Amino acid sequence: MVTTSSHSHKGVMFSLFGSFSSFLSMSVTACVAFLGSSAYLLLHRQRERLEISRSVPCFTDVFALVALSGSLVYLLGFFSMYLLQSVLKQNYSTASLAVRTAEDDIHVRSGRSDSPTAEIDSKDTPKATAPCVMLEPTKVPLDTLAEKSDDEVAQLVVCGSVPHHSLEKALGDTTRAVKVRRLALELKLKKSFTILPYEGFNYDEVLNRCCEQVIGYIPIPIGVAGPLLVDGRSFHIPMATTEGCLVASTNRGCKALTESGGVNTAIFRDGMTRAPCVRFPSLAGAKALYSWLENPTNSENLFSVFNSTSGFARLQELKPAVAGRNLYLRFKCTTGDAMGMNMISKGTTKALEFLQEKFPEMEVVSISGNFCVDKKPSAVNWIEGRGKTVVAEAVISSKLVQSVLKTSVDALVDVNIQKNLVGSAMAGSIGGFNAHAANIVAAMYIATGQDPAQVVESSNCMTLMEKINGDDLYMSVTLPCMEVGTVGGGTHLPAQKACLELLGVSGANRDHPGRNAEQLARIIAASVMAGELSLMSALAAGHLVKSHMQYNRKPTTSATS
């Protein structure tokens, strides 16, 4: 109440200021006119004195000079008063806003709605705390936040007194940190995030591993296709997707492949790559390192340095590529059951330190020189492979093609040539000689905790079909750069781990390191084949649009009607 009273007195003062300034405004016009008249009279009298050669001023001259000086002083006072009023008024407005905001906060907390500034849409704006009016943030000790309420901490975050990325550490409770961060974001944006879920999730599994500045999670439906017979074993395929018809279509492909005897797979290459860019003062330095790497003894020493960084990373090869005075060194190594980007990056860093001892003039431009190639389509991945090069094949009888897939072998072979081969060549595609391999790879990557961005290269695929044994269909899919792991990344999260357990490949294989990741790659390749077979059949039979209209549209009636 004291604060409100003091601001009322200041309001009266500013009212007086307003009245006084109104008087000044009315009189300033007369003052300017008087100033002009005085100046004109002085100039006119000066000219007369010059004409009559008289230097002694008369009474009129003295009066005009005094009037001119007085007018100047008056105008200076007017503008000074106006400036002072503006400054005080601004300070008063800021203080009044703080008082009204605090009063509104009290009204909101007490359940009252009679505050003039409390008419805010409850759907869009949280009413727990007032918006921040601090001109400059004041840092608050993080060890004091746990004792404050969620609303108070959120207000401090909005004001900039507490970094929102430090909430987990400061509060000691990851779920509460997520809640407070949401409150702060709602206050700042004046929007509600109640539809975005955050409860019922173990954020301890996310902290410092999977995501930062967390405000919740996105629920994605997971469907299951299958069973699919792969290398004599039956699997149910988890697929996380929001694209209607995808799981149903893949399931149809699984049925056709399983009833035909299943899918056979093979791993041809297995090695993650990292290619740093190094630079020398001149071409001679680049040539010297290139030649040094060709020496078997030097390469053996470098391999030993690399391998010393991990119990699983084993350097397989190192291929240099030259561009002017730059060298791009493509390291390739095994990584056990991990996808292995961190593992190979650690080994590459150690190897570069060893090389810099031999070549002090060598400059490391970047640990990744885009010759790896990670998360981008590339010819080098398509040709040399990255991660696991996996191939799957199957023979589908003509009877099953007709009964399950509703088309013919001849039609499938023709569409595959014209679409997947010729059409992709016309488009200048790199690794895109398939119908929709990325659909299946993405759905299974999300379900099993892989890196979704690596779908870019992991879905590089060539789908081949040909007629054999008279009327049967031979089909294969070749994926040269599938990057998967069963440890690391998001594979430890409960839901993703459950999907890996569904496939029997969760975690590391202690007896045969790398076997689980290889098995996952085989299952994904076989699933890609199921998706390719079903979609190509729909295209050959002209059923694609009809099926999507049935499964990929909002229903007009409820499921219970």
C-alpha positions as CSV (number, residue, x, y, z in Angstrom):
1,M,0.0,0.0,0.0
2,V,2.9,2.4,0.7
3,T,4.2,1.8,-2.8
4,T,0.9,2.5,-4.3
5,S,0.4,5.7,-2.3
6,S,3.8,7.0,-3.3
7,H,3.1,6.4,-6.9
8,S,-0.3,8.3,-6.5
9,H,1.7,11.3,-5.2
10,K,4.0,11.1,-8.2
11,G,0.9,11.0,-10.4
12,V,-0.3,14.3,-8.9
13,M,3.1,15.8,-9.5
14,F,3.0,14.7,-13.1
15,S,-0.5,16.3,-13.5
16,L,1.0,19.6,-12.3
17,F,3.8,19.1,-14.7
18,G,1.3,18.6,-17.4
19,S,-0.6,21.8,-16.6
20,F,2.5,23.8,-16.5
21,S,3.8,22.4,-19.8
22,S,0.4,23.3,-21.4
23,F,0.9,26.9,-20.3
24,L,4.4,26.9,-21.7
25,S,3.1,25.4,-25.0
26,M,0.5,28.2,-25.4
27,S,3.0,30.9,-24.6
28,V,5.9,29.6,-26.8
29,T,4.2,30.8,-30.0
30,A,4.1,34.4,-28.6
31,C,7.7,34.1,-27.5
32,V,8.9,33.0,-30.9
33,A,7.1,35.8,-32.5
34,F,8.5,38.3,-30.0
35,L,12.0,36.8,-30.6
36,G,11.7,37.3,-34.3
37,S,10.4,40.9,-34.0
38,S,13.3,41.8,-31.7
39,A,15.8,40.4,-34.0
40,Y,14.3,42.2,-37.0
41,L,14.3,45.5,-35.1
42,L,17.9,45.1,-34.1
43,L,19.0,44.4,-37.6
44,H,16.9,47.3,-38.9
45,R,18.4,49.8,-36.3
46,Q,21.9,48.6,-37.1
47,R,21.4,49.4,-40.8
48,E,20.1,52.9,-39.9
49,R,23.2,53.6,-37.7
50,L,25.4,52.6,-40.5
51,E,23.6,54.9,-42.9
52,I,23.8,57.9,-40.5
53,S,27.2,56.9,-39.1
54,R,26.0,56.9,-35.5
55,S,27.6,54.5,-33.0
56,V,25.7,55.4,-29.8
57,P,22.7,53.1,-29.3
58,C,19.3,54.6,-28.4
59,F,16.6,53.4,-26.0
60,T,14.9,51.3,-28.8
61,D,18.2,49.4,-29.5
62,V,18.6,48.6,-25.8
63,F,15.0,47.4,-25.5
64,A,15.3,45.1,-28.6
65,L,18.5,43.6,-27.3
66,V,17.0,42.8,-23.9
67,A,13.9,41.3,-25.5
68,L,16.0,39.1,-27.7
69,S,18.1,37.8,-24.8
70,G,14.9,37.2,-22.7
71,S,13.3,35.3,-25.5
72,L,16.3,33.0,-25.9
73,V,16.4,32.2,-22.2
74,Y,12.7,31.5,-22.2
75,L,13.0,29.0,-25.1
76,L,15.9,27.3,-23.4
77,G,13.9,26.9,-20.2
78,F,10.9,25.5,-22.1
79,F,12.9,22.8,-23.8
80,S,14.8,21.9,-20.6
81,M,11.5,21.5,-18.8
82,Y,10.1,19.3,-21.6
83,L,13.1,17.1,-21.5
84,L,13.0,16.7,-17.7
85,Q,9.3,15.8,-17.8
86,S,9.9,13.1,-20.5
87,V,12.6,11.4,-18.4
88,L,10.5,11.4,-15.2
89,K,7.4,10.2,-17.0
90,Q,9.3,7.3,-18.4
91,N,10.6,6.2,-15.0
92,Y,7.1,6.6,-13.5
93,S,5.6,4.4,-16.2
94,T,8.1,1.6,-15.6
95,A,7.5,1.7,-11.9
96,S,3.8,1.7,-12.4
97,L,4.0,-1.3,-14.6
98,A,5.9,-3.2,-12.0
99,V,3.3,-2.3,-9.3
100,R,0.4,-3.3,-11.5
101,T,2.1,-6.5,-12.4
102,A,2.7,-7.4,-8.8
103,E,-0.9,-6.6,-7.9
104,D,-2.1,-8.7,-10.8
105,D,0.0,-11.6,-9.6
106,I,-1.6,-11.3,-6.1
107,H,-5.1,-11.2,-7.7
108,V,-4.3,-14.3,-9.8
109,R,-2.9,-16.3,-6.9
110,S,-5.9,-15.4,-4.7
111,G,-8.3,-16.4,-7.5
112,R,-9.6,-12.8,-8.1
113,S,-10.2,-11.5,-11.6
114,D,-11.0,-7.8,-10.9
115,S,-7.5,-6.6,-11.9
116,P,-7.5,-4.3,-15.0
117,T,-4.6,-6.2,-16.5
118,A,-5.9,-9.7,-15.6
119,E,-8.0,-10.1,-18.7
120,I,-5.7,-12.5,-20.5
121,D,-6.9,-15.5,-22.3
122,S,-6.4,-18.5,-20.0
123,K,-5.9,-20.8,-22.9
124,D,-2.9,-19.0,-24.3
125,T,-1.2,-17.4,-21.3
126,P,-0.2,-19.0,-18.0
127,K,-1.4,-17.1,-14.9
128,A,1.1,-18.5,-12.4
129,T,3.6,-15.8,-12.6
130,A,3.9,-12.2,-13.8
131,P,6.0,-11.3,-16.8
132,C,9.5,-10.1,-16.1
133,V,10.0,-6.4,-15.9
134,M,13.6,-6.4,-14.9
135,L,15.7,-4.0,-17.0
136,E,18.9,-6.1,-16.5
137,P,19.0,-9.7,-15.3
138,T,20.7,-10.4,-12.0
139,K,22.4,-13.8,-11.7
140,V,21.0,-16.0,-9.0
141,P,23.0,-18.7,-7.3
142,L,22.0,-22.1,-8.7
143,D,22.2,-23.9,-5.4
144,T,19.3,-21.8,-4.1
145,L,16.8,-22.7,-6.8
146,A,15.7,-26.1,-5.4
147,E,14.0,-24.3,-2.5
148,K,12.0,-21.9,-4.7
149,S,8.6,-22.7,-6.3
150,D,8.3,-23.8,-9.9
151,D,6.7,-20.4,-10.7
152,E,9.5,-18.5,-9.1
153,V,12.2,-20.4,-11.0
154,A,10.3,-20.0,-14.3
155,Q,10.2,-16.3,-13.7
156,L,13.9,-16.2,-13.1
157,V,14.5,-18.1,-16.3
158,V,12.3,-15.6,-18.2
159,C,14.2,-12.7,-16.7
160,G,17.5,-14.2,-17.7
161,S,18.7,-14.6,-14.1
162,V,18.9,-18.4,-14.5
163,P,20.2,-20.1,-17.7
164,H,17.4,-22.6,-18.8
165,H,20.0,-25.1,-19.9
166,S,21.2,-25.5,-16.3
167,L,17.9,-26.3,-14.7
168,E,18.5,-30.1,-14.4
169,K,21.8,-29.5,-12.5
170,A,20.3,-26.7,-10.4
171,L,17.1,-28.4,-9.4
172,G,18.5,-31.9,-9.1
173,D,15.3,-33.3,-10.6
174,T,15.1,-33.8,-14.4
175,T,11.3,-34.0,-14.6
176,R,10.9,-30.8,-12.5
177,A,13.4,-29.1,-14.8
178,V,11.3,-30.0,-17.8
179,K,8.2,-28.7,-16.1
180,V,9.9,-25.4,-15.2
181,R,11.3,-25.0,-18.6
182,R,7.9,-25.4,-20.1
183,L,6.4,-22.8,-17.7
184,A,9.2,-20.3,-18.7
185,L,8.6,-20.9,-22.4
186,E,4.8,-20.4,-21.9
187,L,5.4,-17.1,-20.1
188,K,7.8,-15.9,-22.7
189,L,5.7,-16.9,-25.7
190,K,2.2,-16.5,-24.1
191,K,1.3,-19.9,-25.5
192,S,0.2,-23.1,-23.8
193,F,2.0,-26.4,-24.3
194,T,-0.5,-28.6,-22.3
195,I,-1.1,-30.8,-25.3
196,L,2.6,-31.6,-25.6
197,P,3.2,-34.4,-23.0
198,Y,6.1,-34.5,-20.6
199,E,5.0,-36.7,-17.7
200,G,5.6,-40.4,-17.4
201,F,9.1,-40.2,-19.1
202,N,12.4,-41.0,-17.5
203,Y,14.5,-37.9,-18.3
204,D,17.5,-39.3,-16.4
205,E,18.0,-41.5,-19.4
206,V,18.1,-38.5,-21.7
207,L,20.3,-36.1,-19.7
208,N,23.8,-35.6,-21.3
209,R,23.1,-38.4,-23.8
210,C,20.2,-37.8,-26.1
211,C,18.7,-34.3,-26.0
212,E,19.2,-30.9,-24.3
213,Q,16.8,-28.2,-23.1
214,V,14.0,-30.8,-23.0
215,I,10.3,-29.7,-22.8
216,G,8.6,-33.0,-23.4
217,Y,8.4,-35.8,-25.9
218,I,6.6,-36.6,-29.1
219,P,4.5,-39.8,-29.1
220,I,4.8,-41.6,-32.4
221,P,2.6,-44.7,-33.1
222,I,4.5,-48.0,-33.5
223,G,3.1,-50.7,-35.6
224,V,4.3,-54.2,-36.2
225,A,4.7,-56.1,-39.5
226,G,5.3,-59.7,-39.9
227,P,6.3,-62.3,-39.1
228,L,9.1,-62.1,-41.6
229,L,11.4,-65.1,-42.1
230,V,15.0,-63.9,-42.3
231,D,17.9,-66.4,-42.6
232,G,15.6,-69.1,-41.2
233,R,14.5,-67.1,-38.2
234,S,11.1,-65.4,-37.7
235,F,10.9,-61.7,-36.7
236,H,8.1,-59.2,-36.0
237,I,9.1,-55.8,-37.4
238,P,8.6,-52.7,-35.2
239,M,7.9,-49.6,-37.3
240,A,7.4,-46.1,-35.9
241,T,5.5,-44.0,-38.4
242,T,2.7,-41.5,-39.0
243,E,2.2,-42.5,-42.6
244,G,-0.9,-44.6,-43.1
245,C,-0.7,-47.7,-45.2
246,L,3.1,-48.2,-44.6
247,V,2.9,-50.9,-42.0
248,A,0.0,-52.6,-43.7
249,S,1.8,-52.6,-47.0
250,T,5.1,-53.9,-45.4
251,N,3.1,-56.6,-43.7
252,R,1.7,-57.8,-47.0
253,G,5.3,-58.0,-48.3
254,C,6.3,-60.0,-45.2
255,K,3.5,-62.5,-45.9
256,A,4.6,-63.0,-49.5
257,L,8.2,-63.4,-48.6
258,T,7.7,-65.7,-45.6
259,E,5.3,-68.0,-47.5
260,S,7.9,-68.2,-50.3
261,G,10.6,-69.5,-48.0
262,G,11.9,-66.3,-46.5
263,V,14.8,-63.9,-47.1
264,N,18.5,-64.7,-47.3
265,T,21.0,-62.0,-46.3
266,A,24.7,-61.3,-46.4
267,I,27.0,-58.7,-45.0
268,F,29.8,-57.8,-47.5
269,R,31.5,-54.9,-45.7
270,D,31.5,-53.5,-42.2
271,G,33.3,-50.3,-41.3
272,M,32.5,-46.8,-40.1
273,T,34.4,-44.0,-41.8
274,R,35.7,-40.5,-40.8
275,A,37.6,-38.3,-43.2
276,P,39.4,-35.2,-41.7
277,C,40.7,-32.5,-44.0
278,V,44.4,-31.5,-43.4
279,R,46.3,-28.7,-45.2
280,F,49.9,-28.0,-45.9
281,P,51.7,-24.7,-46.8
282,S,52.3,-26.1,-50.3
283,L,51.7,-29.1,-52.6
284,A,55.0,-30.5,-51.6
285,G,53.9,-31.1,-48.0
286,A,50.7,-32.9,-49.2
287,K,52.7,-35.1,-51.5
288,A,55.1,-36.0,-48.7
289,L,52.3,-37.2,-46.4
290,Y,50.7,-39.1,-49.2
291,S,53.9,-40.9,-50.0
292,W,54.6,-41.5,-46.3
293,L,51.2,-43.3,-45.9
294,E,52.1,-45.6,-48.8
295,N,54.9,-47.1,-46.7
296,P,53.7,-50.3,-45.0
297,T,55.8,-49.7,-41.9
298,N,54.4,-46.1,-41.4
299,S,50.8,-47.3,-41.9
300,E,51.3,-50.1,-39.4
301,N,52.5,-47.6,-36.8
302,L,49.6,-45.3,-37.5
303,F,47.2,-48.2,-37.2
304,S,48.6,-49.1,-33.8
305,V,48.1,-45.5,-32.6
306,F,44.5,-45.5,-33.8
307,N,43.6,-48.9,-32.3
308,S,45.0,-47.9,-28.9
309,T,42.0,-45.6,-28.3
310,S,39.4,-48.4,-28.0
311,G,38.9,-52.0,-27.3
312,F,36.5,-52.4,-30.3
313,A,37.8,-49.9,-32.9
314,R,40.1,-51.6,-35.3
315,L,41.4,-49.5,-38.2
316,Q,40.8,-51.4,-41.5
317,E,42.1,-49.0,-44.1
318,L,43.1,-45.4,-44.7
319,K,42.5,-43.9,-48.1
320,P,43.9,-40.4,-48.9
321,A,42.4,-38.1,-51.5
322,V,44.2,-35.0,-52.7
323,A,42.7,-31.6,-53.7
324,G,45.5,-29.0,-54.2
325,R,47.5,-28.7,-51.0
326,N,44.7,-30.4,-49.0
327,L,44.5,-34.1,-48.1
328,Y,41.3,-35.9,-47.1
329,L,42.2,-38.9,-45.1
330,R,39.3,-41.5,-45.1
331,F,39.7,-43.7,-42.0
332,K,37.6,-46.9,-41.9
333,C,37.3,-49.1,-38.8
334,T,35.1,-51.7,-37.1
335,T,33.1,-50.4,-34.1
336,G,31.6,-53.5,-32.5
337,D,27.9,-53.3,-31.8
338,A,28.0,-49.4,-31.8
339,M,27.2,-47.3,-34.8
340,G,30.6,-45.9,-34.0
341,M,30.8,-42.2,-34.9
342,N,32.2,-41.2,-31.5
343,M,34.5,-44.2,-31.5
344,I,36.1,-43.5,-34.9
345,S,36.3,-39.7,-34.2
346,K,38.3,-40.5,-31.0
347,G,40.7,-42.7,-32.9
348,T,41.0,-40.3,-35.8
349,T,41.9,-37.4,-33.4
350,K,44.7,-39.6,-31.9
351,A,46.0,-40.5,-35.3
352,L,46.1,-36.9,-36.4
353,E,48.1,-35.9,-33.3
354,F,50.6,-38.7,-34.3
355,L,50.8,-37.3,-37.9
356,Q,51.4,-33.8,-36.7
357,E,54.5,-35.0,-34.8
358,K,55.8,-36.3,-38.0
359,F,54.7,-33.3,-40.1
360,P,54.6,-30.2,-37.9
361,E,53.6,-28.0,-40.8
362,M,50.3,-30.0,-41.2
363,E,47.2,-28.1,-40.2
364,V,44.0,-29.9,-39.3
365,V,41.2,-27.9,-41.0
366,S,38.4,-30.1,-39.8
367,I,37.9,-33.5,-38.1
368,S,35.2,-34.1,-40.7
369,G,36.0,-33.0,-44.2
370,N,32.8,-34.3,-45.8
371,F,34.6,-37.2,-47.5
372,C,33.3,-39.5,-44.8
373,V,30.3,-39.0,-45.8
374,D,27.9,-38.6,-42.9
375,K,24.2,-37.7,-43.4
376,K,24.5,-36.6,-47.0
377,P,24.1,-38.6,-50.3
378,S,27.4,-39.3,-52.0
379,A,29.0,-41.4,-54.7
380,V,31.9,-42.5,-52.4
381,N,29.4,-44.1,-49.9
382,W,27.5,-45.7,-52.8
383,I,30.7,-47.2,-54.2
384,E,32.9,-47.8,-51.2
385,G,30.2,-48.3,-48.6
386,R,29.9,-46.9,-45.1
387,G,28.7,-48.8,-42.0
388,K,27.4,-52.1,-43.2
389,T,27.0,-53.2,-46.8
390,V,24.1,-55.6,-46.7
391,V,22.3,-57.5,-49.4
392,A,19.0,-59.5,-49.2
393,E,17.5,-61.8,-51.7
394,A,14.4,-63.9,-52.1
395,V,12.5,-66.0,-54.7
396,I,8.7,-65.5,-54.8
397,S,6.6,-68.0,-56.7
398,S,4.3,-66.8,-59.4
399,K,1.3,-68.2,-57.6
400,L,2.0,-66.0,-54.5
401,V,2.6,-63.0,-56.7
402,Q,-0.9,-63.5,-58.1
403,S,-2.7,-64.5,-54.9
404,V,-1.1,-62.2,-52.3
405,L,0.3,-59.3,-54.4
406,K,-2.5,-59.3,-57.0
407,T,-0.2,-58.8,-59.9
408,S,2.1,-60.7,-62.3
409,V,5.9,-61.4,-62.4
410,D,6.2,-59.8,-65.8
411,A,4.4,-56.6,-64.7
412,L,6.7,-56.4,-61.6
413,V,9.9,-56.8,-63.6
414,D,8.8,-54.2,-66.2
415,V,7.7,-51.6,-63.6
416,N,11.0,-52.1,-61.7
417,I,13.1,-51.5,-64.8
418,Q,11.2,-48.4,-66.0
419,K,10.8,-46.9,-62.5
420,N,13.6,-47.9,-60.2
421,L,16.3,-48.2,-62.8
422,V,15.6,-46.0,-65.9
423,G,13.6,-43.4,-64.0
424,S,16.2,-43.0,-61.3
425,A,18.9,-42.7,-63.9
426,M,16.9,-40.0,-65.7
427,A,16.8,-38.2,-62.4
428,G,20.6,-38.5,-61.9
429,S,19.9,-40.2,-58.6
430,I,22.8,-41.4,-56.3
431,G,21.6,-44.4,-54.4
432,G,18.0,-43.9,-55.2
433,F,17.3,-46.9,-57.4
434,N,14.4,-48.1,-55.3
435,A,10.7,-47.4,-54.7
436,H,10.7,-46.2,-51.0
437,A,13.5,-47.8,-49.0
438,A,13.7,-44.7,-46.9
439,N,10.2,-45.3,-45.6
440,I,11.1,-48.6,-44.0
441,V,14.6,-47.6,-42.9
442,A,13.2,-44.4,-41.2
443,A,10.4,-46.2,-39.4
444,M,12.7,-48.9,-38.0
445,Y,15.5,-46.4,-37.2
446,I,13.0,-44.3,-35.0
447,A,11.6,-47.4,-33.4
448,T,15.1,-48.8,-32.5
449,G,16.9,-45.6,-31.4
450,Q,19.1,-45.1,-34.4
451,D,20.1,-41.7,-35.7
452,P,17.2,-40.6,-37.9
453,A,19.4,-38.2,-39.9
454,Q,21.5,-41.2,-41.1
455,V,18.5,-42.4,-43.1
456,V,19.9,-40.1,-45.8
457,E,22.7,-42.6,-46.7
458,S,21.4,-45.7,-45.0
459,S,18.4,-45.9,-47.3
460,N,20.6,-45.9,-50.4
461,C,19.3,-49.0,-52.1
462,M,19.2,-50.7,-55.5
463,T,16.1,-52.9,-56.0
464,L,16.5,-55.6,-58.7
465,M,13.8,-58.0,-60.1
466,E,14.0,-60.6,-62.7
467,K,12.0,-63.6,-63.9
468,I,13.6,-67.0,-63.2
469,N,12.6,-70.7,-63.2
470,G,10.0,-70.0,-65.9
471,D,7.5,-67.9,-64.0
472,D,9.0,-67.1,-60.5
473,L,10.3,-63.8,-59.3
474,Y,13.9,-63.3,-58.1
475,M,14.3,-60.1,-56.1
476,S,17.2,-58.5,-54.3
477,V,17.9,-55.3,-52.4
478,T,21.5,-53.9,-52.0
479,L,22.1,-51.3,-49.3
480,P,25.8,-50.3,-49.3
481,C,25.9,-47.9,-46.4
482,M,23.6,-48.9,-43.6
483,E,24.7,-47.3,-40.3
484,V,23.2,-49.0,-37.3
485,G,24.1,-49.9,-33.7
486,T,22.5,-51.8,-30.8
487,V,24.4,-49.8,-28.1
488,G,24.9,-46.0,-27.8
489,G,22.7,-43.2,-29.1
490,G,19.0,-43.7,-28.3
491,T,19.2,-47.5,-28.1
492,H,19.2,-47.4,-24.2
493,L,15.9,-45.5,-24.0
494,P,13.2,-47.8,-22.6
495,A,10.8,-47.8,-25.6
496,Q,13.6,-48.1,-28.2
497,K,15.2,-50.8,-26.1
498,A,11.9,-52.7,-26.0
499,C,11.8,-52.7,-29.9
500,L,15.4,-54.0,-30.0
501,E,14.5,-56.7,-27.6
502,L,11.5,-57.6,-29.8
503,L,14.1,-58.3,-32.5
504,G,16.5,-60.1,-30.1
505,V,19.4,-57.7,-30.7
506,S,19.4,-55.3,-27.6
507,G,22.7,-54.2,-26.3
508,A,26.2,-55.6,-27.0
509,N,26.9,-59.2,-28.0
510,R,29.6,-60.2,-25.4
511,D,30.5,-63.5,-27.1
512,H,30.7,-62.0,-30.6
513,P,31.1,-58.2,-30.6
514,G,29.3,-56.7,-33.5
515,R,27.0,-59.6,-34.1
516,N,23.9,-57.8,-32.8
517,A,24.4,-54.8,-35.0
518,E,25.0,-57.0,-38.0
519,Q,21.8,-58.9,-37.3
520,L,19.8,-55.6,-37.0
521,A,21.2,-54.6,-40.4
522,R,20.1,-57.9,-41.9
523,I,16.6,-57.5,-40.5
524,I,16.2,-54.0,-41.8
525,A,17.4,-55.0,-45.3
526,A,14.8,-57.9,-45.3
527,S,12.1,-55.4,-44.2
528,V,13.1,-53.0,-46.9
529,M,12.6,-55.9,-49.4
530,A,9.1,-56.5,-48.0
531,G,8.2,-52.8,-48.4
532,E,9.6,-52.7,-51.9
533,L,7.8,-55.8,-53.0
534,S,4.4,-54.7,-51.8
535,L,4.7,-51.1,-53.1
536,M,5.9,-52.2,-56.5
537,S,3.1,-54.7,-56.7
538,A,0.6,-51.9,-55.9
539,L,2.1,-49.8,-58.7
540,A,2.0,-52.7,-61.2
541,A,-1.6,-53.5,-60.3
542,G,-2.7,-49.8,-60.2
543,H,-3.8,-50.2,-56.6
544,L,-1.6,-47.5,-54.9
545,V,-4.1,-44.6,-54.9
546,K,-7.0,-46.8,-53.8
547,S,-5.1,-48.3,-50.9
548,H,-3.9,-44.9,-49.7
549,M,-7.4,-43.5,-49.9
550,Q,-8.5,-46.4,-47.6
551,Y,-5.7,-46.4,-45.1
552,N,-4.1,-42.9,-45.2
553,R,-7.2,-40.7,-44.7
554,K,-9.1,-39.5,-41.7
555,P,-12.1,-41.8,-41.2
556,T,-15.5,-40.3,-41.8
557,T,-17.1,-42.4,-39.0
558,S,-15.8,-43.5,-35.6
559,A,-14.3,-46.9,-35.2
560,T,-17.2,-48.0,-32.9
561,S,-20.0,-47.0,-35.3
